[in-house]
Amino acid sequence: MEVVVVVGASSDTSRYSYKAMEMLEEFGHKAIPVHPREEIVRGHKVIHQLADLVGQKIDTVTVYVNPAISDKYETDIISIKPKRVIFNPGAENPRLASVLNQSGIKTENACTLVLLRTGQY
């Protein structure tokens, strides 16, 4: 079981970040929703700041926000020390990916849903 932080998690069932929360749990992973305004997503209390996760074991951060927003998470992503960060379609951020790679964090541009469904996760 991986611990996966979903940046941009939404309670809107039509959003891909919601579907990612659902599918991560279906595949046996612990999904932690992160969003500045949401309170509950799929029954989980939403974390409003990534910094609140410092010191916890985080395997993956999967990003569902645009680069202007994900840039604001740079310091916090580095501080929580995930093994990897997945930038989902529309969330690709080459500048941030480069910074994270230089900090020893693997990154990939991929769809979390596709990775799970095809056994590549």
N, C-alpha and C positions, 0 to 999 in steps of 0.2 A: 504494500500500500504506500503510495506517494502522498505527500502533503502538497497540495497545489493551491496557490493563491490566484484567484480570478480577479484581475484588475478591471473594473468597469462592470462588475456583476450587476444584474438587473432583476427586479421582480416581474418584469414584463416577459411573459412566457414566449413571446414572438422573437425576442432578442437572442442572438447567438451566445451571448455570455450566460444567459439563463440555461440554454440548451447544453452549454459546456458544464455548468454546475451539475445538471441532471445526469449527463453522460459520464462525467468523472466519477460520480457516486455509483452509477450503474456498474462501472468497471472496478469498483472497490477502492477508489481513492478518496482521501479526505479533502474536500473542497472548502476553501475559506474565501467568502465573498468580501471584496473591498470596493467601496464606493463612498464618496463624501456625503451623500444625502440619503441613500437607502438605509432602512433599519433592519429589515428581515428579507432574506432571499432563500427560498426553499426550506424555510424553517430554521435557518441559521442566522444568528446575530451578525450583522455586517460590521466589519472593521472599517473605520473611517480614515485611518492613517496607517500606511505600511509600517511606519516606525513603531507602532504598537506590537509588531511581530518580532522585533529584535530579540534574539536569544532563543527563539523557537526554531525547530528543524523545519526548513522549507526546501522541498526538492525542486519544485518548478513554480515559476510565475508565468501565467498565461495572460497576455495583454489584449484587451478589447477596446482600447481608447486610442484616439488619434495622436500623432506625434506631439502636437502642441500640449496635450495633457500628459502623455507619458514622459515627456522631458522633465516635468515637475517631480516625477518619482525617482529620478536618477540616483540621488543620494540615498534615499530610503531603500531602493532595490539593492544597492551595493551593501548597505548596512545589514540587511537580513540574510545576505550570503546564500542565495539559492544556487543550486547546481546549474540550472538553465532558465532561460527566459524564452518563451514562445511569443512571437509577434504574429497574431492572426491576420488574415486578409483585411486590408484597410488600416491596420495598426502598425504596419512596417515603419521602422524608425532607424535608418542606417547610422545616424550619428550616435544615438543611444546604444545601439548594438555594438558599435566600435568601442565606446567607453566601457561597456560591460565586459566585452572580450578582453580589453586591456586590464580589467580588474579580476580576470580569471573566471568569469561567468560565461558559460556557453550560451549562444543565442541561435535561434533559427526562425526563419519566416515560414510558417506553416499553419495549417488549420488544426487546432486541437481535436475537433470532431472527427476529421479525416484520419488523423494519426491514431486515435482510439479505435475507430471502426476497422482500420486496415492492419491493426496489430503492430504499428510502427511507434507507438507511444513509448 
